[in-house]
Amino acid sequence: MELQINNQKIHFEQKSISIQLLLDLHWPTQQKGIAVAVNDCVIPKSDWFTHLLSETDDILIITATQGG
């Protein structure tokens, strides 16, 4: 499966992948301060385990940063 994440194509061996699994694979230590949008719709964190992604999805992952 190939997903478009933040305008980059990333290949996964899994045929089916949830948002949570995606984050566990690629951002395992940074799970706080993350927002995920799929096809321009923000997905609530409570849905990350059940929301399955497909190859046609446009995925945007945003991480919060501190600054002043």
PQR file with spaces between the fields and no chain letter, atoms N, CA, C, O and H, PARSE charges and radii, in Angstrom:
ATOM       1  N    MET     1       0.845   -1.171    0.000 -0.4000 1.5000
ATOM       2  CA   MET     1       0.000    0.000    0.000 -0.0000 2.0000
ATOM       3  C    MET     1       0.891    1.234    0.000  0.5500 1.7000
ATOM       4  O    MET     1       1.891    1.285    0.716 -0.5500 1.4000
ATOM       5  N    GLU     2       0.527    2.224   -0.800 -0.4000 1.5000
ATOM       6  CA   GLU     2       1.248    3.487   -0.851 -0.0000 2.0000
ATOM       7  C    GLU     2       0.315    4.604   -0.401  0.5500 1.7000
ATOM       8  O    GLU     2      -0.799    4.739   -0.907 -0.5500 1.4000
ATOM       9  H    GLU     2      -0.285    2.183   -1.381  0.4000 1.0000
ATOM      10  N    LEU     3       0.785    5.407    0.559 -0.4000 1.5000
ATOM      11  CA   LEU     3      -0.016    6.509    1.076 -0.0000 2.0000
ATOM      12  C    LEU     3       0.680    7.834    0.802  0.5500 1.7000
ATOM      13  O    LEU     3       1.908    7.920    0.813 -0.5500 1.4000
ATOM      14  H    LEU     3       1.690    5.298    0.970  0.4000 1.0000
ATOM      15  N    GLN     4      -0.113    8.852    0.558 -0.4000 1.5000
ATOM      16  CA   GLN     4       0.404   10.211    0.383 -0.0000 2.0000
ATOM      17  C    GLN     4       0.284   10.919    1.732  0.5500 1.7000
ATOM      18  O    GLN     4      -0.815   11.239    2.184 -0.5500 1.4000
ATOM      19  H    GLN     4      -1.111    8.781    0.549  0.4000 1.0000
ATOM      20  N    ILE     5       1.441   11.161    2.368 -0.4000 1.5000
ATOM      21  CA   ILE     5       1.476   11.775    3.687 -0.0000 2.0000
ATOM      22  C    ILE     5       2.314   13.035    3.603  0.5500 1.7000
ATOM      23  O    ILE     5       3.492   12.985    3.252 -0.5500 1.4000
ATOM      24  H    ILE     5       2.334   10.901    2.000  0.4000 1.0000
ATOM      25  N    ASN     6       1.702   14.168    3.927 -0.4000 1.5000
ATOM      26  CA   ASN     6       2.399   15.455    3.863 -0.0000 2.0000
ATOM      27  C    ASN     6       3.109   15.627    2.516  0.5500 1.7000
ATOM      28  O    ASN     6       4.268   16.039    2.455 -0.5500 1.4000
ATOM      29  H    ASN     6       0.744   14.209    4.213  0.4000 1.0000
ATOM      30  N    ASN     7       2.394   15.306    1.451 -0.4000 1.5000
ATOM      31  CA   ASN     7       2.865   15.447    0.071 -0.0000 2.0000
ATOM      32  C    ASN     7       4.031   14.529   -0.289  0.5500 1.7000
ATOM      33  O    ASN     7       4.751   14.795   -1.251 -0.5500 1.4000
ATOM      34  H    ASN     7       1.453   14.971    1.501  0.4000 1.0000
ATOM      35  N    GLN     8       4.222   13.456    0.468 -0.4000 1.5000
ATOM      36  CA   GLN     8       5.239   12.454    0.143 -0.0000 2.0000
ATOM      37  C    GLN     8       4.578   11.089    0.087  0.5500 1.7000
ATOM      38  O    GLN     8       3.744   10.756    0.929 -0.5500 1.4000
ATOM      39  H    GLN     8       3.636   13.239    1.250  0.4000 1.0000
ATOM      40  N    LYS     9       4.956   10.305   -0.907 -0.4000 1.5000
ATOM      41  CA   LYS     9       4.438    8.938   -0.997 -0.0000 2.0000
ATOM      42  C    LYS     9       5.301    8.030   -0.131  0.5500 1.7000
ATOM      43  O    LYS     9       6.528    8.025   -0.232 -0.5500 1.4000
ATOM      44  H    LYS     9       5.634   10.576   -1.591  0.4000 1.0000
ATOM      45  N    ILE    10       4.623    7.256    0.727 -0.4000 1.5000
ATOM      46  CA   ILE    10       5.313    6.319    1.612 -0.0000 2.0000
ATOM      47  C    ILE    10       4.704    4.945    1.402  0.5500 1.7000
ATOM      48  O    ILE    10       3.483    4.786    1.401 -0.5500 1.4000
ATOM      49  H    ILE    10       3.626    7.259    0.808  0.4000 1.0000
ATOM      50  N    HIS    11       5.578    3.942    1.223 -0.4000 1.5000
ATOM      51  CA   HIS    11       5.122    2.571    0.977 -0.0000 2.0000
ATOM      52  C    HIS    11       5.019    1.803    2.295  0.5500 1.7000
ATOM      53  O    HIS    11       5.893    1.902    3.156 -0.5500 1.4000
ATOM      54  H    HIS    11       6.569    4.071    1.223  0.4000 1.0000
ATOM      55  N    PHE    12       3.930    1.033    2.436 -0.4000 1.5000
ATOM      56  CA   PHE    12       3.708    0.170    3.593 -0.0000 2.0000
ATOM      57  C    PHE    12       3.463   -1.242    3.098  0.5500 1.7000
ATOM      58  O    PHE    12       2.843   -1.441    2.054 -0.5500 1.4000
ATOM      59  H    PHE    12       3.220    0.953    1.737  0.4000 1.0000
ATOM      60  N    GLU    13       3.945   -2.215    3.840 -0.4000 1.5000
ATOM      61  CA   GLU    13       3.712   -3.608    3.466 -0.0000 2.0000
ATOM      62  C    GLU    13       2.302   -4.056    3.828  0.5500 1.7000
ATOM      63  O    GLU    13       1.772   -4.991    3.228 -0.5500 1.4000
ATOM      64  H    GLU    13       4.449   -2.053    4.688  0.4000 1.0000
ATOM      65  N    GLN    14       1.692   -3.389    4.811 -0.4000 1.5000
ATOM      66  CA   GLN    14       0.342   -3.746    5.231 -0.0000 2.0000
ATOM      67  C    GLN    14      -0.669   -3.414    4.138  0.5500 1.7000
ATOM      68  O    GLN    14      -0.527   -2.418    3.429 -0.5500 1.4000
ATOM      69  H    GLN    14       2.123   -2.629    5.298  0.4000 1.0000
ATOM      70  N    LYS    15      -1.679   -4.252    4.012 -0.4000 1.5000
ATOM      71  CA   LYS    15      -2.764   -3.999    3.054 -0.0000 2.0000
ATOM      72  C    LYS    15      -3.771   -3.011    3.628  0.5500 1.7000
ATOM      73  O    LYS    15      -4.457   -2.307    2.886 -0.5500 1.4000
ATOM      74  H    LYS    15      -1.794   -5.061    4.588  0.4000 1.0000
ATOM      75  N    SER    16      -3.853   -2.964    4.948 -0.4000 1.5000
ATOM      76  CA   SER    16      -4.792   -2.087    5.634 -0.0000 2.0000
ATOM      77  C    SER    16      -4.050   -1.445    6.797  0.5500 1.7000
ATOM      78  O    SER    16      -3.304   -2.115    7.511 -0.5500 1.4000
ATOM      79  H    SER    16      -3.296   -3.536    5.551  0.4000 1.0000
ATOM      80  N    ILE    17      -4.257   -0.148    6.986 -0.4000 1.5000
ATOM      81  CA   ILE    17      -3.535    0.549    8.048 -0.0000 2.0000
ATOM      82  C    ILE    17      -4.442    1.615    8.655  0.5500 1.7000
ATOM      83  O    ILE    17      -5.123    2.354    7.944 -0.5500 1.4000
ATOM      84  H    ILE    17      -4.863    0.396    6.406  0.4000 1.0000
ATOM      85  N    SER    18      -4.434    1.676    9.973 -0.4000 1.5000
ATOM      86  CA   SER    18      -5.201    2.704   10.675 -0.0000 2.0000
ATOM      87  C    SER    18      -4.291    3.905   10.921  0.5500 1.7000
ATOM      88  O    SER    18      -3.071    3.814   10.780 -0.5500 1.4000
ATOM      89  H    SER    18      -3.881    1.076   10.551  0.4000 1.0000
ATOM      90  N    ILE    19      -4.893    5.014   11.286 -0.4000 1.5000
ATOM      91  CA   ILE    19      -4.097    6.201   11.606 -0.0000 2.0000
ATOM      92  C    ILE    19      -3.161    5.895   12.771  0.5500 1.7000
ATOM      93  O    ILE    19      -1.991    6.275   12.742 -0.5500 1.4000
ATOM      94  H    ILE    19      -5.883    5.088   11.401  0.4000 1.0000
ATOM      95  N    GLN    20      -3.670    5.208   13.800 -0.4000 1.5000
ATOM      96  CA   GLN    20      -2.839    4.907   14.968 -0.0000 2.0000
ATOM      97  C    GLN    20      -1.646    4.038   14.595  0.5500 1.7000
ATOM      98  O    GLN    20      -0.536    4.288   15.065 -0.5500 1.4000
ATOM      99  H    GLN    20      -4.620    4.899   13.824  0.4000 1.0000
ATOM     100  N    LEU    21      -1.849    3.027   13.766 -0.4000 1.5000
ATOM     101  CA   LEU    21      -0.738    2.176   13.338 -0.0000 2.0000
ATOM     102  C    LEU    21       0.275    2.989   12.532  0.5500 1.7000
ATOM     103  O    LEU    21       1.482    2.812   12.697 -0.5500 1.4000
ATOM     104  H    LEU    21      -2.751    2.824   13.384  0.4000 1.0000
ATOM     105  N    LEU    22      -0.200    3.864   11.675 -0.4000 1.5000
ATOM     106  CA   LEU    22       0.682    4.739   10.909 -0.0000 2.0000
ATOM     107  C    LEU    22       1.565    5.558   11.845  0.5500 1.7000
ATOM     108  O    LEU    22       2.776    5.642   11.643 -0.5500 1.4000
ATOM     109  H    LEU    22      -1.180    4.008   11.541  0.4000 1.0000
ATOM     110  N    LEU    23       0.966    6.158   12.863 -0.4000 1.5000
ATOM     111  CA   LEU    23       1.734    6.960   13.810 -0.0000 2.0000
ATOM     112  C    LEU    23       2.692    6.093   14.623  0.5500 1.7000
ATOM     113  O    LEU    23       3.823    6.503   14.888 -0.5500 1.4000
ATOM     114  H    LEU    23      -0.018    6.089   13.027  0.4000 1.0000
ATOM     115  N    ASP    24       2.253    4.903   15.021 -0.4000 1.5000
ATOM     116  CA   ASP    24       3.127    3.999   15.775 -0.0000 2.0000
ATOM     117  C    ASP    24       4.354    3.601   14.960  0.5500 1.7000
ATOM     118  O    ASP    24       5.443    3.444   15.512 -0.5500 1.4000
ATOM     119  H    ASP    24       1.334    4.570   14.806  0.4000 1.0000
ATOM     120  N    LEU    25       4.183    3.437   13.656 -0.4000 1.5000
ATOM     121  CA   LEU    25       5.290    3.027   12.793 -0.0000 2.0000
ATOM     122  C    LEU    25       6.263    4.164   12.500  0.5500 1.7000
ATOM     123  O    LEU    25       7.472    3.944   12.431 -0.5500 1.4000
ATOM     124  H    LEU    25       3.299    3.564   13.208  0.4000 1.0000
ATOM     125  N    HIS    26       5.743    5.375   12.327 -0.4000 1.5000
ATOM     126  CA   HIS    26       6.593    6.477   11.861 -0.0000 2.0000
ATOM     127  C    HIS    26       6.865    7.569   12.884  0.5500 1.7000
ATOM     128  O    HIS    26       7.840    8.307   12.743 -0.5500 1.4000
ATOM     129  H    HIS    26       4.761    5.554   12.383  0.4000 1.0000
ATOM     130  N    TRP    27       6.043    7.688   13.890 -0.4000 1.5000
ATOM     131  CA   TRP    27       6.249    8.684   14.938 -0.0000 2.0000
ATOM     132  C    TRP    27       6.037    8.026   16.299  0.5500 1.7000
ATOM     133  O    TRP    27       5.190    8.483   17.067 -0.5500 1.4000
ATOM     134  H    TRP    27       5.250    7.089   14.004  0.4000 1.0000
ATOM     135  N    PRO    28       6.786    6.960   16.623 -0.5600 1.5000
ATOM     136  CA   PRO    28       6.495    6.188   17.836  0.2800 2.0000
ATOM     137  C    PRO    28       6.723    6.944   19.141  0.5500 1.7000
ATOM     138  O    PRO    28       6.061    6.651   20.137 -0.5500 1.4000
ATOM     139  N    THR    29       7.631    7.896   19.162 -0.4000 1.5000
ATOM     140  CA   THR    29       7.925    8.594   20.414 -0.0000 2.0000
ATOM     141  C    THR    29       7.202    9.922   20.535  0.5500 1.7000
ATOM     142  O    THR    29       7.212   10.538   21.601 -0.5500 1.4000
ATOM     143  H    THR    29       8.168    8.134   18.353  0.4000 1.0000
ATOM     144  N    GLN    30       6.578   10.370   19.463 -0.4000 1.5000
ATOM     145  CA   GLN    30       5.921   11.677   19.482 -0.0000 2.0000
ATOM     146  C    GLN    30       4.433   11.502   19.203  0.5500 1.7000
ATOM     147  O    GLN    30       3.988   11.643   18.064 -0.5500 1.4000
ATOM     148  H    GLN    30       6.569    9.870   18.597  0.4000 1.0000
ATOM     149  N    GLN    31       3.669   11.196   20.245 -0.4000 1.5000
ATOM     150  CA   GLN    31       2.241   10.980   20.062 -0.0000 2.0000
ATOM     151  C    GLN    31       1.411   12.129   20.635  0.5500 1.7000
ATOM     152  O    GLN    31       0.195   12.163   20.449 -0.5500 1.4000
ATOM     153  H    GLN    31       4.031   11.082   21.170  0.4000 1.0000
ATOM     154  N    LYS    32       2.053   13.064   21.327 -0.4000 1.5000
ATOM     155  CA   LYS    32       1.318   14.211   21.865 -0.0000 2.0000
ATOM     156  C    LYS    32       1.513   15.395   20.931  0.5500 1.7000
ATOM     157  O    LYS    32       2.554   15.527   20.288 -0.5500 1.4000
ATOM     158  H    LYS    32       3.041   13.036   21.478  0.4000 1.0000
ATOM     159  N    GLY    33       0.518   16.242   20.861 -0.4000 1.5000
ATOM     160  CA   GLY    33       0.619   17.429   20.030 -0.0000 2.0000
ATOM     161  C    GLY    33       0.537   17.146   18.547  0.5500 1.7000
ATOM     162  O    GLY    33       1.078   17.898   17.738 -0.5500 1.4000
ATOM     163  H    GLY    33      -0.328   16.135   21.383  0.4000 1.0000
ATOM     164  N    ILE    34      -0.143   16.055   18.180 -0.4000 1.5000
ATOM     165  CA   ILE    34      -0.285   15.688   16.773 -0.0000 2.0000
ATOM     166  C    ILE    34      -1.744   15.836   16.364  0.5500 1.7000
ATOM     167  O    ILE    34      -2.655   15.469   17.106 -0.5500 1.4000
ATOM     168  H    ILE    34      -0.583   15.444   18.838  0.4000 1.0000
ATOM     169  N    ALA    35      -1.945   16.374   15.181 -0.4000 1.5000
ATOM     170  CA   ALA    35      -3.275   16.418   14.569 -0.0000 2.0000
ATOM     171  C    ALA    35      -3.177   15.728   13.215  0.5500 1.7000
ATOM     172  O    ALA    35      -2.176   15.852   12.510 -0.5500 1.4000
ATOM     173  H    ALA    35      -1.205   16.672   14.578  0.4000 1.0000
ATOM     174  N    VAL    36      -4.231   15.000   12.866 -0.4000 1.5000
ATOM     175  CA   VAL    36      -4.249   14.268   11.600 -0.0000 2.0000
ATOM     176  C    VAL    36      -5.490   14.665   10.816  0.5500 1.7000
ATOM     177  O    VAL    36      -6.605   14.646   11.338 -0.5500 1.4000
ATOM     178  H    VAL    36      -5.044   14.900   13.440  0.4000 1.0000
ATOM     179  N    ALA    37      -5.280   15.024    9.557 -0.4000 1.5000
ATOM     180  CA   ALA    37      -6.394   15.314    8.651 -0.0000 2.0000
ATOM     181  C    ALA    37      -6.319   14.341    7.479  0.5500 1.7000
ATOM     182  O    ALA    37      -5.245   14.071    6.943 -0.5500 1.4000
ATOM     183  H    ALA    37      -4.375   15.039    9.133  0.4000 1.0000
ATOM     184  N    VAL    38      -7.469   13.829    7.099 -0.4000 1.5000
ATOM     185  CA   VAL    38      -7.572   12.936    5.950 -0.0000 2.0000
ATOM     186  C    VAL    38      -8.555   13.574    4.981  0.5500 1.7000
ATOM     187  O    VAL    38      -9.716   13.803    5.319 -0.5500 1.4000
ATOM     188  H    VAL    38      -8.342   14.049    7.535  0.4000 1.0000
ATOM     189  N    ASN    39      -8.081   13.858    3.777 -0.4000 1.5000
ATOM     190  CA   ASN    39      -8.905   14.509    2.754 -0.0000 2.0000
ATOM     191  C    ASN    39      -9.524   15.801    3.284  0.5500 1.7000
ATOM     192  O    ASN    39     -10.714   16.059    3.105 -0.5500 1.4000
ATOM     193  H    ASN    39      -7.137   13.672    3.502  0.4000 1.0000
ATOM     194  N    ASP    40      -8.688   16.602    3.939 -0.4000 1.5000
ATOM     195  CA   ASP    40      -9.059   17.919    4.469 -0.0000 2.0000
ATOM     196  C    ASP    40     -10.049   17.876    5.624  0.5500 1.7000
ATOM     197  O    ASP    40     -10.662   18.897    5.935 -0.5500 1.4000
ATOM     198  H    ASP    40      -7.721   16.392    4.084  0.4000 1.0000
ATOM     199  N    CYS    41     -10.223   16.727    6.271 -0.4000 1.5000
ATOM     200  CA   CYS    41     -11.093   16.603    7.449 -0.0000 2.0000
ATOM     201  C    CYS    41     -10.243   16.136    8.630  0.5500 1.7000
ATOM     202  O    CYS    41      -9.582   15.099    8.564 -0.5500 1.4000
ATOM     203  H    CYS    41      -9.725   15.897    6.018  0.4000 1.0000
ATOM     204  N    VAL    42     -10.272   16.917    9.712 -0.4000 1.5000
ATOM     205  CA   VAL    42      -9.530   16.532   10.906 -0.0000 2.0000
ATOM     206  C    VAL    42     -10.198   15.310   11.531  0.5500 1.7000
ATOM     207  O    VAL    42     -11.415   15.280   11.716 -0.5500 1.4000
ATOM     208  H    VAL    42     -10.810   17.759    9.766  0.4000 1.0000
ATOM     209  N    ILE    43      -9.390   14.310   11.851 -0.4000 1.5000
ATOM     210  CA   ILE    43      -9.895   13.077   12.448 -0.0000 2.0000
ATOM     211  C    ILE    43      -9.641   13.144   13.953  0.5500 1.7000
ATOM     212  O    ILE    43      -8.494   13.293   14.374 -0.5500 1.4000
ATOM     213  H    ILE    43      -8.402   14.335   11.700  0.4000 1.0000
ATOM     214  N    PRO    44     -10.695   13.036   14.775 -0.5600 1.5000
ATOM     215  CA   PRO    44     -10.500   13.077   16.227  0.2800 2.0000
ATOM     216  C    PRO    44      -9.603   11.930   16.699  0.5500 1.7000
ATOM     217  O    PRO    44      -9.644   10.829   16.151 -0.5500 1.4000
ATOM     218  N    LYS    45      -8.808   12.203   17.707 -0.4000 1.5000
ATOM     219  CA   LYS    45      -7.889   11.186   18.229 -0.0000 2.0000
ATOM     220  C    LYS    45      -8.640    9.927   18.657  0.5500 1.7000
ATOM     221  O    LYS    45      -8.097    8.826   18.570 -0.5500 1.4000
ATOM     222  H    LYS    45      -8.775   13.097   18.153  0.4000 1.0000
ATOM     223  N    SER    46      -9.861   10.076   19.111 -0.4000 1.5000
ATOM     224  CA   SER    46     -10.654    8.918   19.538 -0.0000 2.0000
ATOM     225  C    SER    46     -10.964    7.973   18.378  0.5500 1.7000
ATOM     226  O    SER    46     -11.336    6.823   18.611 -0.5500 1.4000
ATOM     227  H    SER    46     -10.302   10.971   19.181  0.4000 1.0000
ATOM     228  N    ASP    47     -10.820    8.432   17.139 -0.4000 1.5000
ATOM     229  CA   ASP    47     -11.093    7.607   15.953 -0.0000 2.0000
ATOM     230  C    ASP    47      -9.834    7.051   15.293  0.5500 1.7000
ATOM     231  O    ASP    47      -9.935    6.335   14.297 -0.5500 1.4000
ATOM     232  H    ASP    47     -10.518    9.366   16.950  0.4000 1.0000
ATOM     233  N    TRP    48      -8.665    7.359   15.815 -0.4000 1.5000
ATOM     234  CA   TRP    48      -7.419    6.954   15.164 -0.0000 2.0000
ATOM     235  C    TRP    48      -7.260    5.443   15.067  0.5500 1.7000
ATOM     236  O    TRP    48      -6.685    4.954   14.094 -0.5500 1.4000
ATOM     237  H    TRP    48      -8.583    7.942   16.624  0.4000 1.0000
ATOM     238  N    PHE    49      -7.752    4.690   16.044 -0.4000 1.5000
ATOM     239  CA   PHE    49      -7.615    3.226   16.000 -0.0000 2.0000
ATOM     240  C    PHE    49      -8.535    2.604   14.959  0.5500 1.7000
ATOM     241  O    PHE    49      -8.207    1.561   14.393 -0.5500 1.4000
ATOM     242  H    PHE    49      -8.219    5.087   16.834  0.4000 1.0000
ATOM     243  N    THR    50      -9.676    3.224   14.699 -0.4000 1.5000
ATOM     244  CA   THR    50     -10.679    2.608   13.824 -0.0000 2.0000
ATOM     245  C    THR    50     -10.713    3.193   12.419  0.5500 1.7000
ATOM     246  O    THR    50     -11.279    2.580   11.514 -0.5500 1.4000
ATOM     247  H    THR    50      -9.942    4.071   15.159  0.4000 1.0000
ATOM     248  N    HIS    51     -10.125    4.360   12.219 -0.4000 1.5000
ATOM     249  CA   HIS    51     -10.163    4.995   10.894 -0.0000 2.0000
ATOM     250  C    HIS    51      -9.112    4.346    9.992  0.5500 1.7000
ATOM     251  O    HIS    51      -7.913    4.558   10.173 -0.5500 1.4000
ATOM     252  H    HIS    51      -9.665    4.858   12.954  0.4000 1.0000
ATOM     253  N    LEU    52      -9.570    3.557    9.025 -0.4000 1.5000
ATOM     254  CA   LEU    52      -8.654    2.893    8.091 -0.0000 2.0000
ATOM     255  C    LEU    52      -8.359    3.807    6.909  0.5500 1.7000
ATOM     256  O    LEU    52      -9.247    4.489    6.396 -0.5500 1.4000
ATOM     257  H    LEU    52     -10.544    3.384    8.878  0.4000 1.0000
ATOM     258  N    LEU    53      -7.116    3.810    6.492 -0.4000 1.5000
ATOM     259  CA   LEU    53      -6.677    4.665    5.393 -0.0000 2.0000
ATOM     260  C    LEU    53      -6.682    3.886    4.086  0.5500 1.7000
ATOM     261  O    LEU    53      -6.510    2.667    4.071 -0.5500 1.4000
ATOM     262  H    LEU    53      -6.395    3.256    6.909  0.4000 1.0000
ATOM     263  N    SER    54      -6.884    4.615    2.985 -0.4000 1.5000
ATOM     264  CA   SER    54      -6.815    3.987    1.666 -0.0000 2.0000
ATOM     265  C    SER    54      -5.839    4.772    0.800  0.5500 1.7000
ATOM     266  O    SER    54      -5.485    5.909    1.115 -0.5500 1.4000
ATOM     267  H    SER    54      -7.024    5.605    2.997  0.4000 1.0000
ATOM     268  N    GLU    55      -5.410    4.153   -0.291 -0.4000 1.5000
ATOM     269  CA   GLU    55      -4.394    4.772   -1.150 -0.0000 2.0000
ATOM     270  C    GLU    55      -4.862    6.073   -1.789  0.5500 1.7000
ATOM     271  O    GLU    55      -4.028    6.871   -2.219 -0.5500 1.4000
ATOM     272  H    GLU    55      -5.697    3.230   -0.547  0.4000 1.0000
ATOM     273  N    THR    56      -6.141    6.307   -1.865 -0.4000 1.5000
ATOM     274  CA   THR    56      -6.638    7.543   -2.467 -0.0000 2.0000
ATOM     275  C    THR    56      -6.704    8.691   -1.464  0.5500 1.7000
ATOM     276  O    THR    56      -6.992    9.826   -1.844 -0.5500 1.4000
ATOM     277  H    THR    56      -6.819    5.659   -1.516  0.4000 1.0000
ATOM     278  N    ASP    57      -6.439    8.409   -0.186 -0.4000 1.5000
ATOM     279  CA   ASP    57      -6.513    9.444    0.842 -0.0000 2.0000
ATOM     280  C    ASP    57      -5.317   10.385    0.768  0.5500 1.7000
ATOM     281  O    ASP    57      -4.195    9.969    0.482 -0.5500 1.4000
ATOM     282  H    ASP    57      -6.204    7.487    0.123  0.4000 1.0000
ATOM     283  N    ASP    58      -5.583   11.659    1.031 -0.4000 1.5000
ATOM     284  CA   ASP    58      -4.535   12.662    1.171 -0.0000 2.0000
ATOM     285  C    ASP    58      -4.413   12.931    2.667  0.5500 1.7000
ATOM     286  O    ASP    58      -5.339   13.461    3.281 -0.5500 1.4000
ATOM     287  H    ASP    58      -6.495   11.997    1.263  0.4000 1.0000
ATOM     288  N    ILE    59      -3.280   12.568    3.254 -0.4000 1.5000
ATOM     289  CA   ILE    59      -3.103   12.601    4.703 -0.0000 2.0000
ATOM     290  C    ILE    59      -2.156   13.735    5.075  0.5500 1.7000
ATOM     291  O    ILE    59      -1.083   13.886    4.491 -0.5500 1.4000
ATOM     292  H    ILE    59      -2.527   12.138    2.755  0.4000 1.0000
ATOM     293  N    LEU    60      -2.572   14.522    6.051 -0.4000 1.5000
ATOM     294  CA   LEU    60      -1.748   15.611    6.557 -0.0000 2.0000
ATOM     295  C    LEU    60      -1.552   15.385    8.050  0.5500 1.7000
ATOM     296  O    LEU    60      -2.520   15.265    8.800 -0.5500 1.4000
ATOM     297  H    LEU    60      -3.444   14.399    6.525  0.4000 1.0000
ATOM     298  N    ILE    61      -0.295   15.329    8.476 -0.4000 1.5000
ATOM     299  CA   ILE    61       0.031   15.151    9.886 -0.0000 2.0000
ATOM     300  C    ILE    61       0.766   16.400   10.345  0.5500 1.7000
ATOM     301  O    ILE    61       1.786   16.788    9.774 -0.5500 1.4000
ATOM     302  H    ILE    61       0.492   15.427    7.866  0.4000 1.0000
ATOM     303  N    ILE    62       0.229   17.018   11.385 -0.4000 1.5000
ATOM     304  CA   ILE    62       0.786   18.267   11.902 -0.0000 2.0000
ATOM     305  C    ILE    62       1.230   18.032   13.338  0.5500 1.7000
ATOM     306  O    ILE    62       0.501   17.435   14.131 -0.5500 1.4000
ATOM     307  H    ILE    62      -0.599   16.703   11.849  0.4000 1.0000
ATOM     308  N    THR    63       2.426   18.502   13.670 -0.4000 1.5000
ATOM     309  CA   THR    63       2.902   18.409   15.047 -0.0000 2.0000
ATOM     310  C    THR    63       3.046   19.815   15.618  0.5500 1.7000
ATOM     311  O    THR    63       3.517   20.735   14.950 -0.5500 1.4000
ATOM     312  H    THR    63       3.019   18.987   13.027  0.4000 1.0000
ATOM     313  N    ALA    64       2.630   19.951   16.864 -0.4000 1.5000
ATOM     314  CA   ALA    64       2.723   21.240   17.543 -0.0000 2.0000
ATOM     315  C    ALA    64       4.166   21.475   17.984  0.5500 1.7000
ATOM     316  O    ALA    64       4.883   20.539   18.336 -0.5500 1.4000
ATOM     317  H    ALA    64       2.247   19.203   17.407  0.4000 1.0000
ATOM     318  N    THR    65       4.571   22.729   17.957 -0.4000 1.5000
ATOM     319  CA   THR    65       5.897   23.096   18.443 -0.0000 2.0000
ATOM     320  C    THR    65       5.757   24.275   19.387  0.5500 1.7000
ATOM     321  O    THR    65       4.792   25.035   19.313 -0.5500 1.4000
ATOM     322  H    THR    65       3.988   23.489   17.671  0.4000 1.0000
ATOM     323  N    GLN    66       6.720   24.417   20.265 -0.4000 1.5000
ATOM     324  CA   GLN    66       6.719   25.549   21.177 -0.0000 2.0000
ATOM     325  C    GLN    66       7.650   26.617   20.634  0.5500 1.7000
ATOM     326  O    GLN    66       8.633   26.324   19.953 -0.5500 1.4000
ATOM     327  H    GLN    66       7.504   23.799   20.325  0.4000 1.0000
ATOM     328  N    GLY    67       7.332   27.818   20.938 -0.4000 1.5000
ATOM     329  CA   GLY    67       8.183   28.909   20.491 -0.0000 2.0000
ATOM     330  C    GLY    67       7.660   30.223   21.027  0.5500 1.7000
ATOM     331  O    GLY    67       6.631   30.279   21.701 -0.5500 1.4000
ATOM     332  H    GLY    67       6.533   28.056   21.491  0.4000 1.0000
ATOM     333  N    GLY    68       8.365   31.242   20.725 -0.4000 1.5000
ATOM     334  CA   GLY    68       7.922   32.516   21.260 -0.0000 2.0000
ATOM     335  C    GLY    68       8.303   33.657   20.379  0.5500 1.7000
ATOM     336  O    GLY    68       7.999   34.807   20.693 -0.5500 1.4000
ATOM     337  H    GLY    68       9.201   31.197   20.178  0.4000 1.0000
